[in-house]
Amino acid sequence: MPIALIVEDEPLLAAELRDQLQALWPELDIAGHAENGVEAVSMLEALKPDVVFLDIQIPGLSGIEVAQHVGEATQIVFVTAYAEHAVQAFEAGAVDYIVKPVTAARLLQTVKRLKTRSAAPVPDGVWRQLAPAPVQYLKWIKASAGNTVRLVMVRDVQFFQSDGKYTRVVTHDGEALIRLPLKSLIEQLDPTQFAQIHRGAIVNLEAVDRIDRDGTSMEIRIKGRADKLSVSEAYTRQFRQM
């Protein structure tokens, strides 16, 4: 039985795609659903699916970046609202490229193509050619502590937290303030190291000591501190496996 992975950050669209695939290809085992690029890479390594249905605009890593981690035996079908990468995807050996909204007739064409085509290895380096230039994430910031301006290395920050007009920058040896809002800050941080856990907090994953659960609620404890950082429902998924 062939195994499939769906990578789609919109749960309703993922559920719709799952339903369509189950109707058109009943023997296909849809073994997993990832909502962001980091989760997708992890599930690709764990499941080793025969086919991955991959969106391009997803949080964490883009679909093109995720494709760099796809094994040679896995066929890739892009399912996206963006058509501009279609030519490059086909040249790289992608099985198909579906532009949303996905119709049953269009998906049936893809299913037929997947059933009749054997997975062919993608030439080395092809996905790197399609991938955007590496993002330069924030390395250090200027933060105010009283009348002093500190240069804080981002890797040393345990968490960021909204505090009125400012954002608290908390390290193991103190804290300071910056004026940059969290919405702008999260876009400049390495998503493999920092995760937003609440509309008012971003945590360094390396600083997490443990996660306390009470029913559906979660609280993060930081190493060496008494702080309790609540994880809002919108951000709990990324911590369920921790």
GROMACS elastic network, one bead per residue, 0.5 to 0.9 nm:
[ bonds ]
;  ai    aj funct       b0    kb
    1    27     6  0.62268   500
    1    28     6  0.63092   500
    1    29     6  0.66462   500
    2    27     6  0.72821   500
    2    28     6  0.53290   500
    2    29     6  0.60223   500
    2    30     6  0.85362   500
    2    49     6  0.75702   500
    2    50     6  0.58945   500
    2    51     6  0.78920   500
    3    28     6  0.60789   500
    3    30     6  0.58847   500
    3    31     6  0.62210   500
    3    32     6  0.89995   500
    3    47     6  0.81019   500
    3    48     6  0.80999   500
    3    50     6  0.52269   500
    3    51     6  0.66375   500
    3    52     6  0.86811   500
    4    28     6  0.69196   500
    4    29     6  0.60136   500
    4    31     6  0.58871   500
    4    32     6  0.71907   500
    4    47     6  0.86575   500
    4    48     6  0.87739   500
    4    49     6  0.51787   500
    4    50     6  0.59195   500
    4    52     6  0.55456   500
    4    53     6  0.74988   500
    5    29     6  0.87593   500
    5    30     6  0.59047   500
    5    31     6  0.59812   500
    5    32     6  0.50169   500
    5    33     6  0.58700   500
    5    34     6  0.76875   500
    5    40     6  0.84669   500
    5    43     6  0.80134   500
    5    44     6  0.76614   500
    5    47     6  0.81044   500
    5    48     6  0.88838   500
    5    49     6  0.62835   500
    5    50     6  0.83469   500
    5    51     6  0.65920   500
    5    53     6  0.62697   500
    5    54     6  0.82368   500
    6    14     6  0.69557   500
    6    17     6  0.83154   500
    6    18     6  0.79076   500
    6    30     6  0.74764   500
    6    31     6  0.84494   500
    6    32     6  0.63689   500
    6    34     6  0.63465   500
    6    35     6  0.86042   500
    6    40     6  0.85778   500
    6    51     6  0.87977   500
    6    52     6  0.58934   500
    6    54     6  0.62858   500
    6    55     6  0.84293   500
    7    14     6  0.76905   500
    7    32     6  0.84829   500
    7    33     6  0.57366   500
    7    35     6  0.59036   500
    7    36     6  0.71694   500
    7    37     6  0.79061   500
    7    39     6  0.89104   500
    7    40     6  0.64044   500
    7    52     6  0.73465   500
    7    53     6  0.60668   500
    7    55     6  0.59595   500
    7    56     6  0.89193   500
    7    58     6  0.82841   500
    7    63     6  0.83039   500
    7    79     6  0.89791   500
    8    11     6  0.70841   500
    8    13     6  0.72770   500
    8    14     6  0.57047   500
    8    33     6  0.73093   500
    8    34     6  0.63299   500
    8    35     6  0.51914   500
    8    36     6  0.72509   500
    8    53     6  0.81989   500
    8    54     6  0.67525   500
    8    55     6  0.55514   500
    8    56     6  0.85590   500
    8    57     6  0.86354   500
    8    58     6  0.69485   500
    8    79     6  0.85704   500
    8    80     6  0.89943   500
    9    13     6  0.82313   500
    9    14     6  0.76093   500
    9    34     6  0.72535   500
    9    36     6  0.60828   500
    9    55     6  0.80228   500
    9    57     6  0.83634   500
    9    58     6  0.58882   500
    9    59     6  0.74410   500
   10    13     6  0.54077   500
   10    14     6  0.62092   500
   10    15     6  0.87159   500
   10    35     6  0.72304   500
   11    15     6  0.60792   500
   11    16     6  0.85517   500
   11    35     6  0.77738   500
   12    15     6  0.51007   500
   12    16     6  0.61515   500
   12    17     6  0.86367   500
   13    16     6  0.50177   500
   13    17     6  0.61421   500
   13    18     6  0.85306   500
   14    17     6  0.51483   500
   14    18     6  0.61275   500
   14    19     6  0.86584   500
   14    33     6  0.76086   500
   14    35     6  0.89353   500
   15    18     6  0.50163   500
   15    19     6  0.61823   500
   15    20     6  0.86532   500
   16    19     6  0.51565   500
   16    20     6  0.62394   500
   16    21     6  0.86509   500
   17    20     6  0.51227   500
   17    21     6  0.61250   500
   17    22     6  0.85632   500
   17   102     6  0.77460   500
   18    21     6  0.51904   500
   18    22     6  0.61212   500
   18    23     6  0.86485   500
   18    30     6  0.73780   500
   19    22     6  0.51744   500
   19    23     6  0.62806   500
   19    24     6  0.87083   500
   20    23     6  0.51973   500
   20    24     6  0.61744   500
   20    25     6  0.83054   500
   20   103     6  0.86593   500
   20   104     6  0.66290   500
   20   107     6  0.79089   500
   21    24     6  0.50850   500
   21    25     6  0.54433   500
   21    26     6  0.72574   500
   21    28     6  0.76729   500
   21    30     6  0.86023   500
   21   104     6  0.87111   500
   21   107     6  0.78216   500
   21   108     6  0.84989   500
   21   111     6  0.81725   500
   22    25     6  0.52688   500
   22    27     6  0.77197   500
   22    28     6  0.69770   500
   22    29     6  0.84399   500
   22    30     6  0.83092   500
   23    26     6  0.58785   500
   24   104     6  0.80240   500
   24   107     6  0.81819   500
   24   108     6  0.65348   500
   24   111     6  0.75034   500
   25    28     6  0.56250   500
   25   108     6  0.86063   500
   25   111     6  0.70878   500
   26    29     6  0.79663   500
   29    32     6  0.89293   500
   30    33     6  0.80230   500
   30    49     6  0.89548   500
   31    47     6  0.75432   500
   31    49     6  0.80541   500
   32    43     6  0.74537   500
   32    47     6  0.80832   500
   33    40     6  0.79538   500
   33    43     6  0.84063   500
   34    37     6  0.75712   500
   34    38     6  0.86164   500
   34    39     6  0.56988   500
   34    40     6  0.51203   500
   34    41     6  0.88529   500
   34    43     6  0.74153   500
   35    38     6  0.87765   500
   35    39     6  0.69217   500
   35    40     6  0.72888   500
   35    58     6  0.72164   500
   35    59     6  0.76398   500
   35   237     6  0.89747   500
   36    39     6  0.54975   500
   36    40     6  0.61484   500
   36    41     6  0.89092   500
   36    58     6  0.54674   500
   36    60     6  0.58075   500
   36    61     6  0.69652   500
   36    62     6  0.82894   500
   36    63     6  0.89831   500
   37    41     6  0.63061   500
   37    42     6  0.87384   500
   37    58     6  0.63110   500
   37    59     6  0.60552   500
   37    60     6  0.50593   500
   37    62     6  0.61093   500
   37    63     6  0.68342   500
   37    65     6  0.79410   500
   37    66     6  0.60715   500
   38    41     6  0.53603   500
   38    42     6  0.64982   500
   38    43     6  0.88170   500
   38    59     6  0.82449   500
   38    60     6  0.59199   500
   38    61     6  0.61974   500
   38    66     6  0.79875   500
   38   191     6  0.82869   500
   38   192     6  0.73158   500
   39    42     6  0.51614   500
   39    43     6  0.61994   500
   39    44     6  0.85959   500
   39    60     6  0.86712   500
   39   238     6  0.78699   500
   40    43     6  0.51281   500
   40    44     6  0.60298   500
   40    45     6  0.86479   500
   40    61     6  0.88512   500
   40    66     6  0.70772   500
   41    44     6  0.51047   500
   41    45     6  0.63712   500
   41    46     6  0.87302   500
   41    61     6  0.89922   500
   41    66     6  0.61914   500
   41    67     6  0.87072   500
   41    69     6  0.64744   500
   41    70     6  0.79560   500
   42    45     6  0.53342   500
   42    46     6  0.63312   500
   42    47     6  0.86869   500
   43    47     6  0.57306   500
   43    48     6  0.77630   500
   43    49     6  0.89024   500
   44    47     6  0.54087   500
   44    48     6  0.52727   500
   44    49     6  0.66807   500
   44    52     6  0.84503   500
   44    69     6  0.77341   500
   44    70     6  0.68350   500
   44    71     6  0.81188   500
   45    48     6  0.56668   500
   45    49     6  0.87414   500
   45    69     6  0.82946   500
   45    70     6  0.82961   500
   45    71     6  0.83949   500
   46    49     6  0.87081   500
   48    51     6  0.87334   500
   48    70     6  0.84736   500
   48    71     6  0.73836   500
   48    73     6  0.82143   500
   48    74     6  0.72425   500
   49    52     6  0.67031   500
   49    71     6  0.87939   500
   49    73     6  0.81473   500
   49    74     6  0.59986   500
   49    75     6  0.84253   500
   50    73     6  0.64498   500
   50    75     6  0.61294   500
   50    76     6  0.87937   500
   50   119     6  0.81070   500
   51    73     6  0.84184   500
   51    74     6  0.50734   500
   51    76     6  0.57972   500
   51    77     6  0.73683   500
   51   114     6  0.82620   500
   51   119     6  0.88111   500
   52    70     6  0.85745   500
   52    74     6  0.69592   500
   52    75     6  0.63568   500
   52    76     6  0.51678   500
   52    77     6  0.61607   500
   52    78     6  0.81877   500
   53    75     6  0.87470   500
   53    76     6  0.63133   500
   53    78     6  0.57878   500
   53    79     6  0.62589   500
   54    63     6  0.61739   500
   54    64     6  0.87967   500
   54    66     6  0.85537   500
   54    67     6  0.83349   500
   54    76     6  0.70276   500
   54    77     6  0.60328   500
   54    79     6  0.56480   500
   54    80     6  0.76577   500
   55    58     6  0.66472   500
   55    62     6  0.81103   500
   55    63     6  0.56175   500
   55    64     6  0.87300   500
   55    77     6  0.86530   500
   55    78     6  0.57477   500
   55    79     6  0.50334   500
   55    81     6  0.82387   500
   56    61     6  0.89134   500
   56    62     6  0.54480   500
   56    64     6  0.62220   500
   56    65     6  0.87261   500
   56    66     6  0.87972   500
   56    78     6  0.72094   500
   56    79     6  0.75654   500
   56    80     6  0.60052   500
   56    81     6  0.83199   500
   56    82     6  0.77520   500
   57    61     6  0.85212   500
   57    62     6  0.56897   500
   57    63     6  0.64234   500
   57    64     6  0.89284   500
   57    80     6  0.75344   500
   57    81     6  0.84489   500
   57    82     6  0.83336   500
   58    61     6  0.66581   500
   58    62     6  0.54904   500
   58    63     6  0.66368   500
   59    62     6  0.67966   500
   59   191     6  0.86557   500
   60   190     6  0.85723   500
   60   191     6  0.55303   500
   60   192     6  0.75228   500
   61    64     6  0.80569   500
   61    65     6  0.58750   500
   61    66     6  0.63486   500
   61   191     6  0.80847   500
   62    65     6  0.51263   500
   62    66     6  0.62271   500
   62    67     6  0.86319   500
   62   131     6  0.86436   500
   63    67     6  0.61312   500
   63    68     6  0.89431   500
   63    78     6  0.81322   500
   64    67     6  0.50612   500
   64    68     6  0.69440   500
   64   127     6  0.68880   500
   64   128     6  0.85486   500
   64   130     6  0.69464   500
   64   131     6  0.57502   500
   64   132     6  0.83450   500
   65    68     6  0.54611   500
   65    69     6  0.75658   500
   65   127     6  0.74920   500
   65   128     6  0.79091   500
   65   130     6  0.86003   500
   65   131     6  0.59889   500
   65   132     6  0.82230   500
   66    69     6  0.55342   500
   66    70     6  0.70211   500
   67    70     6  0.51527   500
   67    71     6  0.87266   500
   67    76     6  0.78146   500
   67   127     6  0.66447   500
   68    71     6  0.84380   500
   68   125     6  0.84998   500
   68   126     6  0.84828   500
   68   127     6  0.54726   500
   68   128     6  0.68951   500
   68   131     6  0.85128   500
   70    73     6  0.82609   500
   70    74     6  0.64275   500
   70    75     6  0.83232   500
   70    76     6  0.80981   500
   71    74     6  0.55006   500
   71    75     6  0.85118   500
   71   121     6  0.82346   500
   71   122     6  0.88775   500
   72    75     6  0.77810   500
   72   119     6  0.73454   500
   72   120     6  0.68602   500
   72   122     6  0.64676   500
   73   118     6  0.87018   500
   73   119     6  0.55552   500
   73   120     6  0.70241   500
   73   121     6  0.68698   500
   74   119     6  0.63638   500
   74   120     6  0.84211   500
   74   121     6  0.85500   500
   75    93     6  0.88458   500
   75    94     6  0.69334   500
   75    95     6  0.63317   500
   75   114     6  0.79038   500
   75   118     6  0.83930   500
   75   119     6  0.55862   500
   75   120     6  0.77124   500
   75   121     6  0.88855   500
   76    93     6  0.84730   500
   76    94     6  0.53680   500
   76    95     6  0.58253   500
   76    96     6  0.71897   500
   76    97     6  0.86949   500
   77    94     6  0.63328   500
   77    95     6  0.57214   500
   77    97     6  0.57031   500
   77    98     6  0.74017   500
   77   110     6  0.81719   500
   78    86     6  0.85832   500
   78    89     6  0.83236   500
   78    94     6  0.78144   500
   78    95     6  0.84472   500
   78    96     6  0.64518   500
   78    98     6  0.59918   500
   78    99     6  0.81266   500
   79    82     6  0.87490   500
   79    96     6  0.85598   500
   79    97     6  0.61056   500
   79    99     6  0.59132   500
   79   100     6  0.66530   500
   79   101     6  0.89569   500
   79   102     6  0.79397   500
   80    83     6  0.73888   500
   80    97     6  0.78177   500
   80    98     6  0.64077   500
   80    99     6  0.51591   500
   80   100     6  0.55816   500
   80   101     6  0.83709   500
   81    98     6  0.83047   500
   81    99     6  0.52603   500
   81   101     6  0.73951   500
   82    85     6  0.73196   500
   82    86     6  0.84259   500
   82    99     6  0.66695   500
   82   100     6  0.80588   500
   83    86     6  0.55631   500
   83    87     6  0.86180   500
   83    97     6  0.83268   500
   83    98     6  0.84303   500
   83    99     6  0.63956   500
   84    87     6  0.74944   500
   84    88     6  0.85494   500
   85    88     6  0.55098   500
   85    89     6  0.60651   500
   85    90     6  0.88198   500
   85    97     6  0.88861   500
   85   130     6  0.82648   500
   86    89     6  0.50783   500
   86    90     6  0.63222   500
   86    91     6  0.86352   500
   86    96     6  0.86917   500
   86    97     6  0.61938   500
   86    98     6  0.87062   500
   87    90     6  0.53859   500
   87    91     6  0.62375   500
   87    92     6  0.86393   500
   88    91     6  0.50402   500
   88    92     6  0.60949   500
   88    93     6  0.87938   500
   88    94     6  0.89258   500
   88   130     6  0.70477   500
   89    92     6  0.50715   500
   89    93     6  0.65025   500
   89    94     6  0.54385   500
   89    95     6  0.85555   500
   89    96     6  0.81467   500
   89    97     6  0.74669   500
   89   127     6  0.87000   500
   89   130     6  0.80763   500
   90    93     6  0.51502   500
   90    94     6  0.50819   500
   90    95     6  0.70830   500
   90    96     6  0.70759   500
   90    97     6  0.76866   500
   91    94     6  0.74571   500
   92   122     6  0.65977   500
   92   123     6  0.74221   500
   92   126     6  0.60282   500
   92   127     6  0.73223   500
   92   130     6  0.86653   500
   93    96     6  0.86758   500
   93   120     6  0.76280   500
   93   121     6  0.80885   500
   93   122     6  0.60252   500
   93   123     6  0.82843   500
   94    97     6  0.74329   500
   94   122     6  0.82065   500
   95   110     6  0.79658   500
   95   113     6  0.74349   500
   95   114     6  0.71181   500
   95   117     6  0.82218   500
   95   119     6  0.84951   500
   96   110     6  0.64744   500
   96   113     6  0.81136   500
   96   114     6  0.86483   500
   97   110     6  0.86374   500
   98   101     6  0.84640   500
   98   102     6  0.69975   500
   98   106     6  0.76601   500
   98   107     6  0.77863   500
   98   110     6  0.83702   500
   99   102     6  0.67186   500
  100   103     6  0.81364   500
  102   105     6  0.85339   500
  102   106     6  0.67929   500
  102   107     6  0.67518   500
  103   106     6  0.53035   500
  103   107     6  0.61765   500
  103   108     6  0.85397   500
  104   107     6  0.50954   500
  104   108     6  0.59865   500
  104   109     6  0.87714   500
  105   108     6  0.51467   500
  105   109     6  0.66722   500
  106   109     6  0.53208   500
  106   110     6  0.67691   500
  106   111     6  0.89956   500
  107   110     6  0.50293   500
  107   111     6  0.62584   500
  107   112     6  0.87104   500
  108   112     6  0.62269   500
  108   113     6  0.85659   500
  109   112     6  0.52423   500
  109   113     6  0.62395   500
  109   114     6  0.87047   500
  110   114     6  0.61033   500
  110   115     6  0.85866   500
  111   114     6  0.50873   500
  111   115     6  0.61682   500
  111   116     6  0.87155   500
  112   115     6  0.51816   500
  112   116     6  0.63127   500
  112   117     6  0.85784   500
  113   116     6  0.53542   500
  113   117     6  0.59431   500
  114   117     6  0.53590   500
  114   118     6  0.75390   500
  114   119     6  0.85158   500
  115   118     6  0.78038   500
  117   120     6  0.84335   500
  121   124     6  0.86308   500
  122   125     6  0.85201   500
  122   126     6  0.71216   500
  122   127     6  0.84172   500
  123   126     6  0.58142   500
  123   127     6  0.85415   500
  124   127     6  0.78605   500
  124   128     6  0.85836   500
  125   128     6  0.51553   500
  125   129     6  0.64091   500
  126   129     6  0.51851   500
  126   130     6  0.66388   500
  126   131     6  0.88412   500
  127   130     6  0.50277   500
  127   131     6  0.60464   500
  128   131     6  0.50450   500
  128   132     6  0.80649   500
  129   132     6  0.80050   500
  131   134     6  0.83217   500
  132   135     6  0.82324   500
  135   188     6  0.88151   500
  135   190     6  0.87522   500
  136   139     6  0.85143   500
  136   188     6  0.79896   500
  136   189     6  0.89641   500
  136   190     6  0.86707   500
  137   187     6  0.84970   500
  137   188     6  0.52750   500
  137   189     6  0.53910   500
  137   190     6  0.57170   500
  138   141     6  0.76285   500
  138   153     6  0.89413   500
  138   154     6  0.69116   500
  138   185     6  0.87708   500
  138   188     6  0.54343   500
  138   189     6  0.56878   500
  138   190     6  0.76031   500
  139   152     6  0.87053   500
  139   153     6  0.60476   500
  139   154     6  0.53436   500
  139   155     6  0.72870   500
  139   189     6  0.84064   500
  140   151     6  0.66534   500
  140   152     6  0.54534   500
  140   155     6  0.80895   500
  141   150     6  0.81044   500
  141   151     6  0.57627   500
  141   152     6  0.53744   500
  141   153     6  0.66051   500
  141   154     6  0.68763   500
  141   178     6  0.83944   500
  142   149     6  0.64466   500
  142   150     6  0.56344   500
  142   152     6  0.63308   500
  142   177     6  0.87722   500
  142   178     6  0.72853   500
  143   148     6  0.83580   500
  143   149     6  0.55793   500
  143   150     6  0.51716   500
  143   151     6  0.64179   500
  143   152     6  0.69116   500
  143   168     6  0.89438   500
  143   169     6  0.75316   500
  143   175     6  0.87909   500
  143   176     6  0.55733   500
  143   177     6  0.52453   500
  143   178     6  0.50850   500
  143   179     6  0.85084   500
  144   147     6  0.68837   500
  144   148     6  0.57003   500
  144   150     6  0.60467   500
  144   151     6  0.88936   500
  144   175     6  0.88264   500
  144   176     6  0.52619   500
  144   177     6  0.50928   500
  144   178     6  0.64495   500
  145   148     6  0.51740   500
  145   149     6  0.61671   500
  145   150     6  0.69483   500
  145   175     6  0.70896   500
  145   177     6  0.64804   500
  146   149     6  0.79740   500
  146   176     6  0.79571   500
  146   177     6  0.88740   500
  149   176     6  0.86303   500
  150   176     6  0.78149   500
  152   155     6  0.85982   500
  152   156     6  0.73072   500
  152   157     6  0.76671   500
  152   169     6  0.86225   500
  152   171     6  0.86117   500
  152   176     6  0.89850   500
  153   156     6  0.55163   500
  153   157     6  0.70807   500
  154   157     6  0.53313   500
  154   158     6  0.87812   500
  154   189     6  0.83799   500
  155   158     6  0.80842   500
  155   193     6  0.83719   500
  155   204     6  0.79702   500
  156   170     6  0.86759   500
  156   171     6  0.59613   500
  156   172     6  0.75145   500
  156   204     6  0.86191   500
  156   207     6  0.89763   500
  157   160     6  0.74537   500
  157   169     6  0.65683   500
  157   170     6  0.56951   500
  157   172     6  0.75114   500
  157   175     6  0.89387   500
  157   203     6  0.83437   500
  157   204     6  0.67535   500
  157   207     6  0.83244   500
  158   169     6  0.79085   500
  158   170     6  0.56865   500
  158   171     6  0.51410   500
  158   172     6  0.68401   500
  158   202     6  0.88181   500
  158   203     6  0.61901   500
  158   204     6  0.51268   500
  158   205     6  0.81170   500
  158   206     6  0.78486   500
  158   207     6  0.53750   500
  158   208     6  0.81062   500
  158   222     6  0.73907   500
  158   223     6  0.84505   500
  159   168     6  0.80949   500
  159   169     6  0.64648   500
  159   170     6  0.55054   500
  159   171     6  0.72566   500
  159   194     6  0.84787   500
  159   201     6  0.71588   500
  159   202     6  0.55982   500
  159   204     6  0.56100   500
  159   205     6  0.89089   500
  159   207     6  0.79427   500
  159   222     6  0.85159   500
  160   167     6  0.64809   500
  160   168     6  0.54547   500
  160   170     6  0.62560   500
  160   182     6  0.78197   500
  160   200     6  0.82233   500
  160   201     6  0.56046   500
  160   202     6  0.50673   500
  160   203     6  0.63731   500
  160   204     6  0.84441   500
  161   166     6  0.86542   500
  161   167     6  0.54699   500
  161   168     6  0.50020   500
  161   169     6  0.69427   500
  161   170     6  0.81242   500
  161   182     6  0.77712   500
  161   200     6  0.56219   500
  161   202     6  0.64958   500
  161   203     6  0.85537   500
  162   165     6  0.76838   500
  162   166     6  0.62228   500
  162   168     6  0.61380   500
  162   181     6  0.74411   500
  162   182     6  0.69843   500
  162   199     6  0.85160   500
  162   201     6  0.63886   500
  163   166     6  0.51069   500
  163   167     6  0.52875   500
  163   168     6  0.62607   500
  163   177     6  0.86288   500
  163   200     6  0.82916   500
  164   167     6  0.75160   500
  165   178     6  0.89887   500
  165   179     6  0.66977   500
  165   180     6  0.87987   500
  165   181     6  0.79818   500
  166   177     6  0.61378   500
  166   178     6  0.56382   500
  166   180     6  0.70017   500
  166   181     6  0.70850   500
  167   176     6  0.83817   500
  167   177     6  0.55301   500
  167   178     6  0.52746   500
  167   179     6  0.60899   500
  167   180     6  0.66431   500
  167   181     6  0.64423   500
  167   182     6  0.72038   500
  167   200     6  0.88654   500
  168   175     6  0.67379   500
  168   176     6  0.58569   500
  168   178     6  0.66714   500
  169   174     6  0.85139   500
  169   175     6  0.53723   500
  169   176     6  0.51442   500
  169   177     6  0.57133   500
  169   178     6  0.71831   500
  170   173     6  0.80932   500
  170   174     6  0.61343   500
  170   176     6  0.66634   500
  170   177     6  0.86727   500
  171   174     6  0.53745   500
  171   175     6  0.58372   500
  171   176     6  0.86073   500
  172   175     6  0.82099   500
  172   223     6  0.84040   500
  172   224     6  0.74013   500
  172   225     6  0.80396   500
  178   181     6  0.82416   500
  180   183     6  0.83860   500
  180   184     6  0.67296   500
  180   185     6  0.64326   500
  181   184     6  0.56214   500
  181   185     6  0.61576   500
  181   186     6  0.88267   500
  182   186     6  0.59250   500
  182   187     6  0.86495   500
  182   196     6  0.88536   500
  182   199     6  0.78911   500
  182   200     6  0.70194   500
  182   201     6  0.74544   500
  182   202     6  0.76487   500
  183   186     6  0.57940   500
  183   187     6  0.71029   500
  183   199     6  0.83526   500
  184   187     6  0.56247   500
  184   188     6  0.70921   500
  185   188     6  0.53804   500
  185   189     6  0.66466   500
  186   189     6  0.52744   500
  186   190     6  0.82150   500
  186   191     6  0.81277   500
  186   194     6  0.79446   500
  186   195     6  0.79663   500
  186   196     6  0.73139   500
  186   202     6  0.75225   500
  187   190     6  0.82162   500
  187   191     6  0.85377   500
  188   191     6  0.88378   500
  189   192     6  0.87124   500
  189   193     6  0.77761   500
  189   194     6  0.64670   500
  189   195     6  0.87538   500
  190   193     6  0.55073   500
  190   194     6  0.60423   500
  190   195     6  0.87012   500
  191   194     6  0.51892   500
  191   195     6  0.62850   500
  192   195     6  0.77677   500
  192   205     6  0.82341   500
  193   203     6  0.84814   500
  193   204     6  0.58398   500
  193   205     6  0.55963   500
  193   206     6  0.69827   500
  194   202     6  0.66254   500
  194   203     6  0.56051   500
  194   205     6  0.57643   500
  194   206     6  0.84202   500
  195   201     6  0.87402   500
  195   202     6  0.55603   500
  195   203     6  0.55277   500
  195   204     6  0.66678   500
  195   205     6  0.68873   500
  195   235     6  0.88584   500
  195   238     6  0.86417   500
  196   199     6  0.72742   500
  196   200     6  0.82365   500
  196   201     6  0.60165   500
  196   203     6  0.63038   500
  196   231     6  0.86691   500
  196   235     6  0.71730   500
  197   200     6  0.79377   500
  197   201     6  0.58673   500
  197   202     6  0.57857   500
  197   203     6  0.69202   500
  197   220     6  0.89743   500
  197   229     6  0.81519   500
  197   230     6  0.73028   500
  197   232     6  0.63150   500
  197   233     6  0.88514   500
  197   234     6  0.82090   500
  197   235     6  0.54032   500
  197   236     6  0.73868   500
  198   201     6  0.50600   500
  198   202     6  0.70635   500
  198   229     6  0.85734   500
  198   230     6  0.70752   500
  198   231     6  0.55966   500
  198   232     6  0.51656   500
  198   233     6  0.83730   500
  198   234     6  0.77778   500
  198   235     6  0.67258   500
  199   202     6  0.82952   500
  199   232     6  0.78962   500
  201   229     6  0.77520   500
  201   230     6  0.85914   500
  201   231     6  0.86945   500
  203   206     6  0.85860   500
  203   207     6  0.74884   500
  203   208     6  0.77280   500
  203   220     6  0.88977   500
  203   222     6  0.88273   500
  203   229     6  0.87219   500
  204   207     6  0.53579   500
  204   208     6  0.69911   500
  205   208     6  0.54057   500
  205   209     6  0.89711   500
  206   209     6  0.82587   500
  206   223     6  0.89522   500
  207   221     6  0.86690   500
  207   222     6  0.57364   500
  207   223     6  0.56654   500
  207   224     6  0.89265   500
  208   211     6  0.76800   500
  208   220     6  0.67377   500
  208   221     6  0.61048   500
  208   223     6  0.59687   500
  209   220     6  0.75816   500
  209   221     6  0.55178   500
  209   222     6  0.51379   500
  209   224     6  0.81917   500
  210   219     6  0.85109   500
  210   220     6  0.60902   500
  210   221     6  0.53706   500
  210   222     6  0.72635   500
  210   223     6  0.81701   500
  210   242     6  0.85912   500
  211   218     6  0.66220   500
  211   219     6  0.56742   500
  211   221     6  0.61656   500
  211   239     6  0.82556   500
  211   242     6  0.77002   500
  212   217     6  0.83744   500
  212   218     6  0.56401   500
  212   219     6  0.51344   500
  212   220     6  0.63388   500
  212   221     6  0.75670   500
  213   216     6  0.69670   500
  213   217     6  0.58012   500
  213   219     6  0.65551   500
  213   220     6  0.89521   500
  214   217     6  0.53003   500
  214   218     6  0.64236   500
  214   219     6  0.85096   500
  215   218     6  0.80764   500
  216   233     6  0.80885   500
  216   236     6  0.88668   500
  217   230     6  0.79074   500
  217   231     6  0.72070   500
  217   232     6  0.76308   500
  217   233     6  0.74634   500
  217   236     6  0.83944   500
  218   229     6  0.85065   500
  218   230     6  0.60705   500
  218   231     6  0.53724   500
  218   232     6  0.76529   500
  218   233     6  0.85567   500
  218   236     6  0.74633   500
  218   239     6  0.89049   500
  219   228     6  0.60084   500
  219   229     6  0.53558   500
  219   231     6  0.57621   500
  220   227     6  0.82063   500
  220   228     6  0.57405   500
  220   229     6  0.50084   500
  220   230     6  0.63231   500
  220   231     6  0.71413   500
  221   224     6  0.88345   500
  221   225     6  0.74903   500
  221   226     6  0.71897   500
  221   227     6  0.62591   500
  221   228     6  0.53176   500
  221   229     6  0.66600   500
  222   225     6  0.55291   500
  222   226     6  0.71529   500
  222   227     6  0.63978   500
  222   228     6  0.73738   500
  222   229     6  0.82010   500
  223   226     6  0.83800   500
  225   228     6  0.86319   500
  231   234     6  0.81769   500
  231   235     6  0.63935   500
  231   236     6  0.61914   500
  232   235     6  0.56422   500
  232   236     6  0.64399   500
  233   236     6  0.53190   500
  233   237     6  0.81214   500
  234   237     6  0.76139   500
  235   238     6  0.65374   500
  235   239     6  0.79213   500
  236   239     6  0.55582   500
  236   240     6  0.65377   500
  237   240     6  0.54421   500
  237   241     6  0.82410   500
  238   241     6  0.72893   500
  238   242     6  0.82411   500
  239   242     6  0.52767   500
